[in-house]
Every structure is written in structure tokens, then in C-alpha cells.
């Protein structure tokens, strides 16, 4: 039997940038990824094409898969010879049941590995400006769970010992906060002890005092999951709250990301450094080139609008095992980038046109003769343009970028956003897909005139081009200064409120 392996990967506290390099490598190798509710769905963009994604999120009183079934699932997939990643929020060893699942692997002779992650109990306080230790405030910290499993339901924690700790970090304690508060006070904890609740590490927080924290949480309708910090170090938040001081804090921006891209674009880096929560929208290429390759010889010229259309065309040739040496048509491209896209494939176009060459200029520029035809591949509406003397320009789309929705069903709640951003006109269609039926009225920032013009032409009603402002934001943020992103008179409100 060809036995696979199981790798338990700590996904970190929510910010996908806090995943370890080893964790990222494991996700890229995985045949099967079994992931939790607390693991950022953005991490699934590292999955290779064809990987199986299985959601097993757990919420109070609702488990997508019972723990016993998760254990068996890992064993079953590994026994098929699969590389299985069990993606767990935070660190797998911190109240994450990795011990149970790893024991199951051992009992079935399945090789396994554990990749540590940054636990939310450490990261969430730091994002809120709360260091867990400070020599002026404390010399001890305890990590505890506020939720006991059924097996231990009758056991009480050592409340006297917990009350004596200078700092407490409590996981899964929101539901039982009233009980936790009551027991700590009963065992001598001062009612004025500061308390902080931090939800999802970077999104929302609530500050109060131990004596009244349960009522404050109820009034604010503060929901789990959250980390609870009890101790004097919470007072440091007022002076060390570094993350919320960024100009785009609290803004969630959806940015298109191609599967072939390595690393982050300048746009993503700028937005993140300004405090925005960047939500990468994974894209896939869909080739729509359906012109029979045998008909290519009937066209005098094949003209390509941009490098994206070159990529789709060459993919179609490759899929149909069409030898490029059989092409008898001349090749033309609009712009140097499209030329380089052909060049890196060992193909050298006959002519490079300006990027914004109008279609009706083709007959003269290409020296078309009577009844000669041009096949133009671009991101325009497909059409047939008949000119004088039987000349024809056939406009097609060789392909398009689309939003990849592989893990939509289990993460619908995570798809909300405040606005969209792109620096690539080719991604607009995919962003419209993601935005839904109301895409045309969705706020979008297009970095660069080309992307902004294309968005307006496509039908977006609230388009802003802020290349200079975004980059200026980034530079000012380095020096602790704040700028506000302006909007045009036709737009409602600000993108950075």
C-alpha cells in the first residue's frame, strides 16, 4: 500500500501573512486540505490546481464534521497515498486537538508532521497594542481555555491559582464570560482589573473592567470567536495601539490575484502597509478561443490586443497540439508587453502597433488588400466588421480571467468587503463576478489610467484612479503621517472613513 502522510499546519491568528514558510510549502504540496473555520480562507489560494478542499469548521452547537469523522477522514485520505494537510487556526497544539488527531495517525501507522503556527492568544493582543508581558506590570502569564469538553465538564479549573496570575489569556471564553468573571472575582481578582476582548486578531476589540465586562459584551453584541486578556498590561493599549492608527484600518479591500503570481503586487503591499485588510480574490484563466485552427490560414493577419490575449492564444495552440510552424498568417501585437509575451515563447511578431490603435486604422496600417481578413483577439465585444472591398475584421476574445469560487460555499460570511481595488484592467470582469449583481455600483479604486478608463467603459459607476495618492499614503505612513483618500464629485463618501 502506498501510504501518504498527514501534515498538521498552524494557520496563524487570521492574518494570512502570519502563516509560516513551512506551512505555505505544505499547502502547495497538498493533495487534500482539511481546514477549520478559524483558518483564513485566503490561505487556500496556495493550494495547487486540483487539490481537494474539505471544510470541517466547528461553531457552538454546530459541527460540520464531528471530531471522530475528521480523524477517520485524515486516515482514509492518507491511506490512499495522498499528501494531506490539516489546516488549523492559530497553533495546532494550543487547544487545537492536534494530540488526538496525531495519535490516530500513529495508531494507523500514518507518517505525520506538525508545523507550529502563531497562536491567536499571542498575536491578537499584540495587534491590539497589548504586550502580554511587561516588567513594570507582570512577570507571569497563563493561557487557559474558557470551554471544557464534555469529558471534563465536571472538572473545575483552579480558580484560586488563575485569579492569582498577573495576566490571563483565555481562549473560547466569550460564551462562558459571566461564569469566568464571577469565579475570578470570588477568588480575589480586583473588579477594576482591565479586560480586553479581541476578535479575529485584527478586526474588532472591546475594552472594559472585570466587574462589568460581561454586561459590556452583551450590550455591544460582541460575538465569538475572541481572545480575552485579563490583567494590567491591557492599559498599555492606549499608548501602543499601533495597528488601529493606520489610515485604512477597518477597511476590507478585495484585490484580484492571478494564480500564476508569486508574492504580492505593489498595490497589495501599499494597501496592507496602510492598515487595510486585503482580501485576495483568486483568479483562473478560461480560454474561449473557439476559432477552428484550420481556419487561421484564411486570415492575412492575427492581431493581439495585449499579453493576456497572447497567453490565451498560445494556450489554445498547446492544448490542441498545434505546431506554430504551421501558421501562415502574419502576427501583430498592440504594445511592447504583448510582443514580449510572444518572444518568451520563441515567436516573433511581424509588427508592433501602438497599444490604443483603433480597429478602423488596421486596413491602412496592415496594408490590407481586397477581401483580406484580420482576426483581432482582444477584450472587446465579439463582432464582425465588414469594410470596403470585402475587407473584414473579425473581433474575438481568446479568453478571460474569472473568479475562482472553489471554497465559496463554506466561507460565504468571509466574502464581505468595503471596496475593490486593481491595477490591472484585465481583472475587471473577474472582480465584477465577485461583486455580484450590483457590481456596477460597487466602489472600485483603479490604480493607473488604463485600468480606470477600462472600468468606466465596462460600466462601473463609482471609479476612482488614485495611483499617486495610494503611493503617497504609503510614504506618509512610513513617517507616521495620515492622508485621506479623496473622491470625485460624482462619488458618495470616502473610501477611507
C-alpha positions as CSV (number, residue, x, y, z in Angstrom):
1,X,0.0,0.0,0.0
2,X,1.3,3.5,-1.0
3,X,0.7,5.3,2.3
4,X,0.6,9.1,2.2
5,X,1.2,11.4,5.1
6,X,-0.6,14.0,7.2
7,X,0.8,17.4,8.0
8,X,-0.8,19.4,10.7
9,X,-0.3,23.1,9.9
10,X,-0.9,26.1,12.2
11,X,-2.7,28.7,10.1
12,X,-2.0,31.6,12.4
13,X,-4.5,34.0,14.0
14,X,-6.3,35.3,10.9
15,X,-3.8,37.5,9.1
16,X,-2.7,35.3,6.2
17,X,0.8,36.9,6.3
18,X,1.4,35.3,9.6
19,X,1.5,31.8,8.1
20,X,5.0,30.2,8.4
21,X,7.0,29.5,5.3
22,X,6.9,25.8,6.1
23,X,3.1,26.0,6.3
24,X,2.9,27.6,2.9
25,X,5.1,25.0,1.4
26,X,2.9,22.2,2.8
27,X,-0.2,23.8,1.4
28,X,1.4,24.0,-2.0
29,X,2.2,20.3,-1.9
30,X,-1.1,19.1,-0.5
31,X,-3.4,16.7,-2.4
32,X,-6.1,17.2,0.2
33,X,-6.6,20.2,2.6
34,X,-8.9,19.8,5.6
35,X,-9.4,23.2,7.1
36,X,-11.1,24.8,10.1
37,X,-13.4,27.8,10.5
38,X,-10.7,29.8,12.1
39,X,-8.2,29.3,9.3
40,X,-8.2,32.3,6.9
41,X,-9.8,31.3,3.6
42,X,-7.2,33.3,1.8
43,X,-4.6,30.6,2.7
44,X,-6.4,28.3,0.3
45,X,-5.0,30.3,-2.6
46,X,-1.8,28.4,-2.0
47,X,-3.5,25.2,-2.9
48,X,-2.3,23.6,-6.1
49,X,-4.7,23.1,-9.0
50,X,-6.8,20.0,-8.5
51,X,-6.3,19.8,-4.7
52,X,-9.4,18.7,-2.8
53,X,-10.6,21.3,-0.2
54,X,-12.7,20.0,2.7
55,X,-14.3,22.3,5.2
56,X,-14.8,21.0,8.7
57,X,-15.5,24.2,10.7
58,X,-16.9,24.0,14.2
59,X,-19.1,26.5,15.8
60,X,-21.0,26.4,19.1
61,X,-23.6,23.6,18.8
62,X,-22.9,23.1,15.2
63,X,-20.0,20.9,13.8
64,X,-19.7,20.4,10.0
65,X,-17.9,17.2,10.8
66,X,-17.7,15.5,14.2
67,X,-14.2,15.1,15.5
68,X,-14.3,11.3,15.1
69,X,-15.2,11.7,11.4
70,X,-12.3,14.2,10.9
71,X,-9.9,11.7,12.4
72,X,-11.1,9.0,10.1
73,X,-11.1,11.3,7.1
74,X,-7.4,12.1,7.6
75,X,-6.6,8.4,7.9
76,X,-8.7,7.4,4.9
77,X,-7.1,10.0,2.6
78,X,-3.6,9.3,3.7
79,X,-4.1,5.5,3.1
80,X,-4.9,6.4,-0.5
81,X,-1.4,7.7,-0.8
82,X,-2.4,11.4,-0.5
83,X,-0.4,14.3,1.0
84,X,-3.0,15.6,3.5
85,X,-2.8,19.0,5.2
86,X,-4.9,19.5,8.3
87,X,-5.1,23.3,8.4
88,X,-5.8,24.6,12.0
89,X,-6.4,28.1,13.2
90,X,-3.6,29.6,15.3
91,X,-1.2,26.9,16.6
92,X,-2.4,23.3,16.3
93,X,-1.2,22.5,19.8
94,X,-3.0,25.3,21.6
95,X,-6.4,23.9,22.3
96,X,-6.5,22.5,18.8
97,X,-6.9,18.8,19.3
98,X,-3.7,18.0,17.4
99,X,-2.8,15.5,20.0
100,X,-5.9,13.4,19.3
101,X,-5.5,13.5,15.6
102,X,-1.8,12.8,15.7
103,X,-2.4,9.8,18.0
104,X,-4.9,8.5,15.4
105,X,-2.2,8.7,12.7
106,X,0.3,6.9,14.9
107,X,-2.2,4.1,15.7
108,X,-2.7,3.6,11.9
109,X,1.0,3.8,11.1
110,X,0.4,7.1,9.1
111,X,3.5,9.3,8.9
112,X,2.7,12.8,10.2
113,X,4.4,16.1,10.8
114,X,3.3,19.1,13.0
115,X,4.1,22.6,11.7
116,X,3.7,25.2,14.5
117,X,1.7,28.3,14.0
118,X,1.4,31.7,15.7
119,X,-1.3,31.3,18.3
120,X,-4.1,33.9,18.4
121,X,-3.5,34.2,22.2
122,X,-0.2,35.9,21.5
123,X,-0.9,37.6,18.1
124,X,-4.4,39.1,18.8
125,X,-3.2,41.1,21.9
126,X,-0.2,42.4,20.0
127,X,-2.3,43.6,17.1
128,X,-4.5,45.4,19.7
129,X,-1.3,47.0,21.2
130,X,-1.2,44.8,24.3
131,X,2.1,43.0,25.0
132,X,1.5,40.0,27.3
133,X,4.4,40.8,29.5
134,X,6.0,44.0,30.7
135,X,8.4,44.2,33.6
136,X,6.5,47.2,35.1
137,X,3.2,45.2,35.1
138,X,3.8,41.5,35.3
139,X,6.2,38.6,35.4
140,X,3.7,35.8,34.6
141,X,1.1,34.9,32.1
142,X,-1.3,31.9,31.8
143,X,-3.1,30.5,28.8
144,X,-6.3,28.8,29.6
145,X,-9.5,27.7,27.8
146,X,-12.9,29.0,28.7
147,X,-14.6,26.0,27.3
148,X,-14.4,22.4,28.7
149,X,-15.2,19.4,26.6
150,X,-17.9,17.0,27.8
151,X,-15.4,14.6,29.1
152,X,-14.1,17.3,31.6
153,X,-17.4,19.1,32.1
154,X,-17.4,18.1,35.8
155,X,-13.9,19.4,36.5
156,X,-13.4,23.0,37.7
157,X,-10.3,24.9,36.9
158,X,-8.1,26.0,39.9
159,X,-9.8,29.4,40.1
160,X,-7.6,30.5,43.0
161,X,-4.5,29.9,41.0
162,X,-5.9,31.6,38.0
163,X,-7.0,34.6,40.0
164,X,-3.5,35.0,41.3
165,X,-2.0,35.2,37.9
166,X,-1.0,38.7,36.8
167,X,-2.1,38.1,33.2
168,X,-4.7,35.7,31.9
169,X,-5.2,34.8,28.2
170,X,-8.5,33.0,27.7
171,X,-9.4,31.1,24.6
172,X,-13.0,30.2,23.7
173,X,-14.4,32.1,26.7
174,X,-17.0,34.5,25.3
175,X,-19.9,32.2,25.9
176,X,-18.9,31.5,29.5
177,X,-17.7,35.0,30.3
178,X,-20.2,35.6,33.1
179,X,-19.1,32.4,34.8
180,X,-15.4,33.2,34.3
181,X,-15.9,36.8,35.7
182,X,-17.9,35.5,38.7
183,X,-15.3,32.9,39.7
184,X,-12.3,35.2,39.3
185,X,-13.9,37.9,41.5
186,X,-14.9,35.2,44.1
187,X,-11.3,34.2,44.3
188,X,-9.9,37.7,44.9
189,X,-9.4,39.2,41.5
190,X,-9.9,43.0,41.6
191,X,-13.1,44.1,39.9
192,X,-11.2,47.1,38.3
193,X,-8.7,44.8,36.6
194,X,-8.7,45.8,32.9
195,X,-10.1,43.3,30.4
196,X,-9.8,43.3,26.6
197,X,-11.6,41.1,24.1
198,X,-10.0,40.9,20.6
199,X,-12.0,39.3,17.8
200,X,-10.3,37.7,14.8
201,X,-7.0,39.2,15.9
202,X,-7.2,42.3,13.7
203,X,-10.8,43.2,13.2
204,X,-12.6,44.3,16.4
205,X,-12.0,44.7,20.1
206,X,-13.7,45.7,23.3
207,X,-12.1,47.1,26.4
208,X,-13.7,47.1,29.9
209,X,-13.2,46.1,33.6
210,X,-13.6,42.6,35.1
211,X,-16.5,43.7,37.3
212,X,-18.8,44.7,34.4
213,X,-17.2,43.1,31.3
214,X,-20.0,40.6,30.8
215,X,-22.6,43.3,30.6
216,X,-20.5,45.4,28.2
217,X,-20.0,42.4,25.9
218,X,-23.8,41.8,25.9
219,X,-24.6,45.4,25.2
220,X,-22.1,45.6,22.4
221,X,-23.3,42.2,21.0
222,X,-19.7,41.1,20.9
223,X,-19.6,37.6,19.4
224,X,-17.1,34.8,19.4
225,X,-14.5,33.9,18.4
226,X,-12.4,36.2,20.5
227,X,-9.3,36.2,22.8
228,X,-9.9,37.5,26.3
229,X,-7.0,39.2,28.1
230,X,-7.3,40.0,31.8
231,X,-4.5,42.0,33.5
232,X,-2.9,45.4,34.0
233,X,-1.0,45.0,30.7
234,X,-4.3,45.9,28.9
235,X,-3.7,49.5,30.0
236,X,-0.7,49.7,27.6
237,X,-3.1,49.5,24.6
238,X,-3.7,53.3,24.9
239,X,-0.1,54.1,24.1
240,X,0.9,51.1,22.0
241,X,-2.2,50.7,19.7
242,X,-0.1,50.7,16.6
243,X,-2.4,48.9,14.2
244,X,-5.5,51.0,14.5
245,X,-3.6,54.2,13.9
246,X,-3.1,53.3,10.2
247,X,-5.2,55.3,7.8
248,X,-7.1,52.3,6.3
249,X,-7.7,50.4,9.5
250,X,-11.1,48.8,9.5
251,X,-11.4,48.8,5.7
252,X,-11.5,45.5,3.9
253,X,-10.4,45.7,0.3
254,X,-10.9,42.9,-2.3
255,X,-8.0,42.7,-4.8
256,X,-7.8,40.3,-7.7
257,X,-4.8,37.9,-7.7
258,X,-3.8,35.7,-10.5
259,X,-2.9,32.1,-9.7
260,X,0.4,32.5,-11.6
261,X,1.6,35.4,-9.5
262,X,4.4,34.9,-7.0
263,X,4.4,37.3,-4.0
264,X,2.3,40.4,-3.7
265,X,1.9,43.3,-6.1
266,X,2.9,46.9,-5.2
267,X,-0.8,47.6,-4.8
268,X,-1.4,44.9,-2.2
269,X,1.8,45.9,-0.3
270,X,0.7,49.5,-0.2
271,X,-2.8,48.7,1.0
272,X,-1.5,46.4,3.7
273,X,1.0,48.9,5.0
274,X,-1.8,51.4,5.2
275,X,-3.7,49.1,7.5
276,X,-6.3,47.7,5.1
277,X,-7.3,44.1,5.4
278,X,-6.6,42.9,1.9
279,X,-8.8,40.1,0.6
280,X,-7.1,38.4,-2.4
281,X,-9.6,37.3,-5.0
282,X,-8.2,34.2,-6.7
283,X,-8.5,34.2,-10.5
284,X,-8.3,31.5,-13.1
285,X,-7.8,31.8,-16.8
286,X,-10.6,30.5,-19.0
287,X,-9.7,30.1,-22.7
288,X,-12.5,30.9,-25.0
289,X,-10.6,30.7,-28.3
290,X,-13.0,28.6,-30.4
291,X,-11.9,29.6,-33.9
292,X,-11.0,26.3,-35.7
293,X,-7.3,26.3,-36.1
294,X,-7.7,25.1,-39.6
295,X,-9.4,28.4,-40.4
296,X,-6.4,30.5,-39.2
297,X,-4.9,30.3,-42.7
298,X,-7.9,32.3,-44.1
299,X,-6.7,35.4,-42.1
300,X,-4.0,37.6,-43.5
301,X,-3.2,39.0,-40.1
302,X,-3.7,37.8,-36.5
303,X,-3.6,40.8,-34.1
304,X,-3.4,40.6,-30.3
305,X,-4.6,43.4,-28.1
306,X,-2.4,42.6,-25.1
307,X,-0.2,40.0,-23.4
308,X,-3.2,38.3,-21.8
309,X,-4.7,37.5,-25.2
310,X,-1.3,36.2,-26.4
311,X,-1.3,33.8,-23.4
312,X,-4.8,32.5,-24.1
313,X,-4.0,32.0,-27.8
314,X,-0.8,30.1,-27.2
315,X,-2.6,28.0,-24.6
316,X,-5.2,27.1,-27.2
317,X,-2.4,26.1,-29.6
318,X,-0.7,24.0,-26.9
319,X,-4.0,22.3,-25.8
320,X,-4.7,21.2,-29.4
321,X,-1.0,20.3,-30.1
322,X,-0.9,22.8,-33.0
323,X,2.6,23.3,-34.3
324,X,3.2,27.0,-34.5
325,X,5.3,26.5,-37.7
326,X,2.0,25.8,-39.5
327,X,0.9,29.4,-39.1
328,X,0.8,31.2,-42.4
329,X,-0.8,34.4,-41.1
330,X,1.3,37.4,-40.1
331,X,1.3,38.3,-36.5
332,X,0.8,41.8,-35.0
333,X,0.6,42.9,-31.4
334,X,-0.5,46.1,-29.7
335,X,2.3,47.2,-27.4
336,X,5.7,46.0,-26.3
337,X,4.4,43.8,-23.5
338,X,2.3,41.7,-25.9
339,X,5.4,41.4,-28.1
340,X,7.5,40.2,-25.2
341,X,4.7,37.6,-24.3
342,X,5.2,36.1,-27.8
343,X,9.0,36.5,-27.6
344,X,9.4,34.4,-24.5
345,X,7.6,31.6,-26.3
346,X,10.1,31.8,-29.2
347,X,7.6,33.5,-31.5
348,X,8.5,36.9,-33.1
349,X,5.6,39.1,-34.3
350,X,5.9,40.9,-37.7
351,X,4.6,44.2,-36.4
352,X,4.2,46.1,-33.1
353,X,1.3,48.6,-33.1
354,X,0.5,51.3,-30.6
355,X,-1.5,50.0,-27.6
356,X,-4.5,52.1,-28.4
357,X,-4.7,51.6,-32.1
358,X,-8.3,51.8,-33.3
359,X,-9.7,48.9,-35.3
360,X,-10.6,51.1,-38.2
361,X,-6.9,52.0,-38.7
362,X,-6.0,48.4,-39.4
363,X,-6.6,48.4,-43.1
364,X,-4.1,51.1,-43.7
365,X,-1.5,50.0,-41.1
366,X,-1.6,46.4,-42.2
367,X,-1.8,47.2,-45.9
368,X,-4.8,45.1,-46.4
369,X,-5.7,44.2,-49.9
370,X,-9.1,43.3,-51.4
371,X,-11.1,40.6,-49.5
372,X,-8.3,40.1,-46.9
373,X,-9.3,39.4,-43.4
374,X,-7.9,40.2,-39.9
375,X,-8.6,38.2,-36.7
376,X,-8.3,40.5,-33.8
377,X,-8.1,39.0,-30.2
378,X,-9.0,41.5,-27.5
379,X,-11.1,42.2,-24.5
380,X,-13.9,43.7,-26.6
381,X,-17.4,42.5,-27.6
382,X,-17.0,39.9,-30.4
383,X,-18.2,41.3,-33.7
384,X,-17.6,41.1,-37.4
385,X,-16.6,44.4,-39.1
386,X,-17.0,44.4,-42.9
387,X,-15.2,47.2,-44.7
388,X,-14.9,48.3,-48.3
389,X,-13.6,45.9,-51.0
390,X,-14.6,42.9,-48.9
391,X,-12.1,43.5,-46.1
392,X,-13.1,42.0,-42.8
393,X,-12.0,42.5,-39.2
394,X,-13.2,39.6,-37.0
395,X,-13.1,40.5,-33.3
396,X,-13.0,37.7,-30.8
397,X,-12.0,37.1,-27.1
398,X,-9.3,34.5,-26.9
399,X,-10.0,34.1,-23.2
400,X,-10.8,35.9,-19.9
401,X,-9.9,35.9,-16.3
402,X,-12.6,34.6,-13.9
403,X,-13.1,34.5,-10.2
404,X,-12.3,31.0,-8.8
405,X,-15.0,30.0,-6.4
406,X,-13.7,26.7,-5.2
407,X,-14.3,27.3,-1.5
408,X,-17.2,29.6,-1.7
409,X,-19.9,27.5,0.0
410,X,-18.2,27.2,3.3
411,X,-16.9,30.7,3.6
412,X,-19.7,32.9,2.4
413,X,-19.6,35.1,5.5
414,X,-15.9,35.9,4.8
415,X,-16.7,37.4,1.3
416,X,-17.9,40.8,2.6
417,X,-15.7,43.8,1.7
418,X,-15.8,47.7,1.7
419,X,-14.4,48.3,-1.7
420,X,-12.4,46.8,-4.6
421,X,-9.0,47.7,-6.0
422,X,-7.0,46.8,-9.0
423,X,-4.1,48.0,-11.1
424,X,-4.8,45.6,-13.9
425,X,-7.6,46.2,-16.4
426,X,-7.7,42.5,-17.3
427,X,-9.1,41.6,-13.9
428,X,-12.2,43.8,-14.1
429,X,-14.5,41.1,-15.4
430,X,-13.5,38.8,-12.6
431,X,-14.0,41.5,-9.9
432,X,-17.4,42.1,-11.3
433,X,-18.2,38.4,-10.9
434,X,-17.0,38.5,-7.3
435,X,-19.0,41.7,-6.5
436,X,-22.2,40.1,-7.7
437,X,-25.3,41.6,-9.4
438,X,-24.7,45.1,-8.0
439,X,-21.1,45.2,-9.4
440,X,-21.6,48.3,-11.5
441,X,-22.4,50.4,-8.3
442,X,-19.7,48.9,-6.2
443,X,-16.9,51.2,-5.2
444,X,-13.6,50.5,-7.0
445,X,-10.2,52.1,-7.0
446,X,-8.3,51.6,-10.2
447,X,-4.6,52.4,-9.9
448,X,-3.5,53.7,-13.3
449,X,-5.4,55.5,-16.1
450,X,-5.6,52.3,-18.3
451,X,-7.5,50.4,-15.6
452,X,-9.7,53.3,-14.7
453,X,-10.7,54.0,-18.3
454,X,-11.4,50.3,-18.9
455,X,-13.6,50.2,-15.8
456,X,-15.7,53.2,-16.9
457,X,-16.0,51.8,-20.4
458,X,-17.2,48.5,-18.9
459,X,-19.9,50.2,-16.9
460,X,-18.6,50.8,-13.4
461,X,-20.3,53.8,-11.9
462,X,-18.0,54.6,-9.0
463,X,-14.5,54.6,-10.3
464,X,-11.5,56.4,-8.8
465,X,-7.9,56.5,-10.1
466,X,-5.6,57.1,-7.1
467,X,-2.2,55.9,-8.2
468,X,-0.4,59.0,-6.7
469,X,-2.4,59.1,-3.6
470,X,-2.0,55.4,-2.7
471,X,1.7,55.6,-3.1
472,X,1.8,58.9,-1.2
473,X,-0.2,57.3,1.5
474,X,2.4,54.6,1.7
475,X,5.3,57.0,2.0
476,X,3.5,59.2,4.6
477,X,2.6,56.1,6.6
478,X,6.3,55.3,7.0
479,X,6.6,58.5,8.8
480,X,3.5,58.2,11.0
481,X,1.5,60.7,9.0
482,X,-2.1,60.3,7.8
483,X,-3.7,61.2,4.5
484,X,-7.3,60.9,3.5
485,X,-8.2,59.4,0.1
486,X,-10.3,61.9,-1.8
487,X,-13.2,61.1,-4.1
488,X,-14.6,62.8,-7.1
489,X,-17.8,64.9,-7.1
490,X,-19.7,62.0,-8.6
491,X,-18.8,59.6,-5.8
492,X,-20.5,59.2,-2.5
493,X,-18.4,59.3,0.7
494,X,-14.8,58.4,1.2
495,X,-13.0,55.1,0.8
496,X,-11.1,55.8,4.0
497,X,-13.7,56.9,6.5
